[in-house]
Amino acid sequence: MNFSVSSLKACCLLLASIALLFPDRSSAQAYPNKPLKVVIPYSVGGGTDISTRLMSKHLTTVLNKPIVIENKGGAGSTIGTEAVVRSDPDGYTLLVNTDTIVIAPLLFSKTSFDVRKDLTPISPFASAPIVLVARANFPAKDVRELIAYAKKNPGQLALATSGAGSPHDLAAMIFRVRAGIEVNEVPYKGNGPALTDTIAGHVDIGMFTLSQVQPYAQTGKVKILAVISPKRTTLAPDVPSLAESGIPNVEVSSRYLVFVPSKTPKPVVKKLEASFAELFANKQYRAELENLGFEPQFSQSEESTESLQKEFDRWVPIFKSLDIKPQ
């Protein structure tokens, strides 16, 4: 049978169209065939860093490939997040961030990405309560005394913040507004350096992940004043909730998710999703997370996408009521 040039071109176009409709799965089936990189958009030592390093250790075993961790902090975690957004969508560059990164457009007027469009969540893998912490020798022993001190000394209370948009910063912002106090905000590139300065007494208070500060609280190096939730956490049952302390209707926690660029092939997304399902079922991994003060989590990629949209929708009216606009 003889083909004309035009017929041959038409055949090639047809095959190309079929290839677009049914992507080559060979690369996905071989995935991963080289080391992966996990970007943490915060400095070393915070809850995101601690939980990610433990998760990555076990994920290396599941995928049978090395994992390189890169801490790329700054600008409320947007620098590291944008680096992943701009990376090749091949499944070899992962991002770990909290679910509050979804509200970046509400906080930053010059943000060049929208998590809901530019990233695909694989799954959450852990969560942890956030607590209000004071330096060991701070005169207030509870939240009510802290508020009274702040009102007597307006603008003198040094509050460590870890970057706009982090759950810790959001917790601090809502606490400050609901308590009606003026503070001197001291910015840090992550919760690790912020906690170091709180322990050293260079700042008065800060919001931190429970797992991050519990060892220091147990040795008297800091004081945990409240957990940022309507009720106490089973991970620290002796710590009063913020609601008990006179500030109701405030709930912020750290929920850590793994993301990839939105154009990552679906088979690769599903392969990663299955890997996190396997991690979630691993009793040793779960025990190690819990021993560090984290609650293991897992949900499918589609469910995680819906959850992020709900998180975005939850914060919109809060920001409106507090008259918070993108900066």
N, C-alpha and C positions, 0 to 999 in steps of 0.2 A: 504494500500500500504506500502511495506517495503522499507526502505532506507538503503543502505550500509553506512559504515562510510565514504568511499571515496565520495559517492554521497552527504552525508550531508556536508562534507567539501567543495565540489564544490558549493553547494547551498549557503553556508555562504560566500564564496568568491564572488559569483555573487551578493549577497545582499550588500556586502561591496563595490563592484565596483559601484553599482547603487547609493549607499549613497554618494560616492565621486562625481558622476556626478550630483546628485541632493541633495545638502546639506540640512540638516534639517533646516527648516525655523522657527521652533518654537522659537528658541532663538532670532532670528531677530525680530519676531513678538512681542515678549515680551520686546524687547529692547526699552528704557533702563529700567532696574528694580532695579537700585542702583545708587548712586551718581556718577557723572563724575568728572574727573580732567582735567583741562586745564593748560598746561605748557607754560609759557612765558619765552623764553630764554634770557631775558634781565632783568635788575634791575627795581625796581619800579619807576614810574614817567615819562617814555618815551612814545612816541606815541603808540608803540605796547601795552604797559601796559594800557594806558588810554582807547584806543579803545576796547581792549579785555575785560576789566572789564565792560564796558557798554554793549557790545555784550553778555557777559555771563549772565548779569542780565536778559536780555530779553530771552535768550536761556533757562534759568531755567524755565521760564513760559511756553515756547513752549513744552519742553520735560517733564515738570512736575516732575523734579528731581533736587536736589541740585547740584551745581557745585563748586568744590574747585579749587582755583587758586594757582598755585605754580610758583613763580619767580625763575628761575634757570639760571642765567646769567653767562657769561664768555666765553672766547676764540671765540669771534666773533659769539656768539649764537650757537656754535657747541655743547657745553656741554648739554644744554637743549634739543637741537634737537636730539642728539644721545640717550639721555635718552628715548625719545618717540620712536625712531627707535627700541630700544631694549625692549620696553614694550610689554605686551600681546596685540595681534591684535584683541581686542574684542570690540572696539568702546568706551571704558570707559576712555581712555587716549588720549586727543587731544593736538595738538601742534598749536600754533599761531606763525607764523613767516612771514617775508616779502618774496616776490618772489625772491629776490636776493640770498636767501639761496641756490638756485639751482646751483649757481656758486661756491659753496664751494670747489669742486675739483680743480678749477682753482686757488684758493688762498692758500689752505692748502695741503701740500704734504702728511701729515699723517692722513688726514680725513678718518675715517673708514666707511663712508656712502656716498651714492649718492642719493640725494632726488628723482631723476627720477626713481630709482629702489626700494628704501627702504621706500618711503612714498607715500601715495595717497592723493592728494588734494581734499577736499570736495568742497570748494568754497572760493573765495575772499569775504570779507564782508565789506571792507572799503579801501579807499586810501586817501592820503593827500600829498600836496606839501611839498618839502623840501626847506628850505631857509638858506641863509648864514647870520649869526648873529654875531655881535660884541658887546663887553662890552660897557656899556653906555658911558664911558669916553674915549673910543678909539678915537684917533685923526682923523681918516678917516671917512668921512660921506657917502662915496659911494665906489663901487668896484674899480673904477679907482684909487682913492686916496689910497685905501688899498693896491693895487698892487705896487703903487709907494713907499709907506712906506716900504713894504716888501723888495723891491729891494734895498732901501737905507740902510736897516737893515737886511741883509741876516742871516737867522737862528735865528733871535730874536723874530719873530712872533710866539706866542704860540697858537697852533691849537688843540682844544679838539677833540678827536676821540672816538667813542663809540664801537670800536671793528671791526676788519677786516671782510669784507663781508657784513656789514650792508649797507643799501642804503645811509645812512648818511656818512659813511666812504668812500664809492665809490664816492659820490659826492665831498667830500673833496679831494680825490686823483686826480680825473680828473681836478678839479678846480686848484689845485696846479701845476699840470703838464702843463695844457693849459695856465695858467697865467705865467709860468716860474719863480716861486718863491720858495725860500727855507724857510721851516718853522720848528719849534720845535714841533713835535707831542706829545701831552700829552694824553695817553690812559686812558679810563674809561670803566667800565663794562656795561655801558648803558648811554642813553642820559639824564636820570634824573640827575645823579651825574655830568655829563658834563655841563648841563645847570646851575646847582647850582653854580658851580665854575665860569662859565662865568658871571653870575649875580653878583657874589662876586668880580669879577675882577681878579681872579687868572689866567685866561687864556684870550687871546685876542679875538679869533674868534672860531666859530664852526658851524657845519651843524645840523639843527634841523627840526623836523616836525613843520609846520606852526602852527597847533593847539596847540602845546606844548608851543610855545613862544609868541603867539599873546597877551595874557593877560599881559605879562611882557613888551612887546614892547609898549603897550598902556599906561602903567604907567611910561615909560621912564627908565626901569631897564635894557633894552638891546636895540640895534638898529638892525633892519632887513635891510640888504643891498641889497639883491636880492633873487628872487625865481629861483631855479635851473631848468630852462626850457627855450625853445625858445620864449615863450610869457608869458604875465602876467596871473595870476590866478584870477578868479572872486571872490575867497575867500578873496583876499587882492589886489584889483585893483590898489592901490597906490604904491605897491612895484614893482620896475622895474625887468624885467627878466634878467637873466645872459647874454642873447644874446644882449639885449639893452645896457648892461654894457661893451660890447666889447669882450665877449667870447661866440661865437656861437656854435651850434651843441652839446650842452650838455643838456641832459634831464634825471633827476633821480627823482623818487618820491617813497614814501612809499606805498606799496600795500600789505595789510594784508590778509593772507590766513589761513584757518584751514586745518590741515593735520591729518591723522591717519596712523598707520603702514600699509605697502602695502598688508599684508595678511589679513587685516580686511575683513570679509565677505561682499560680494556685497550688500545683502539686508540691512546690517547695514549702509554701505556707502550711499545707496539710502535714508534710513530713515533720516540720518543726512543732506543730500543734500536737502530733502524736508523741513526740519526744517529751513534751511537757506533761502530757497525760501519764506517760510512763514514770516521770519523776514524781508526780503527785501520788502515784500508787506505791512508791518506794518508801517503806517504813523507816529505813535508816536515814534517808534524806529528810523526811518529815520530822523525825525526832531531833535531828541536828538543827533544823530551822526553829523548832519549838524551844529547844534549849537556849537559843539565842534571843528568844522573845518574839519570834515571828510566827504568824499563823499561815500554814501552807494553803495555797489557793490554786484553782484551775478552772478555766472555762474555755469553750471553743472560741475560735476567732470571731465568728459571727456574733456570738453572745457578748464578747468583749467589745465589739464595735457598738452594739446597742447600749452597753453599759457606759461607754465613753460619752455617747450622746446624752444620756440621762444625767451624767455628771456635769456636762456643759449646761444643760437646761436648769440644773439645780442651782448653779452659781449666778445665772443671769439675774434673777430677781433679788438675790442677796446683794450683788454689786449695785443694782439700781437703788435699793433701799439705803445703801451706805454712800450713795453718790460717788462711786468709784469709776473713773474713766480711764481709758488707755493712755499711757504716758509715752 
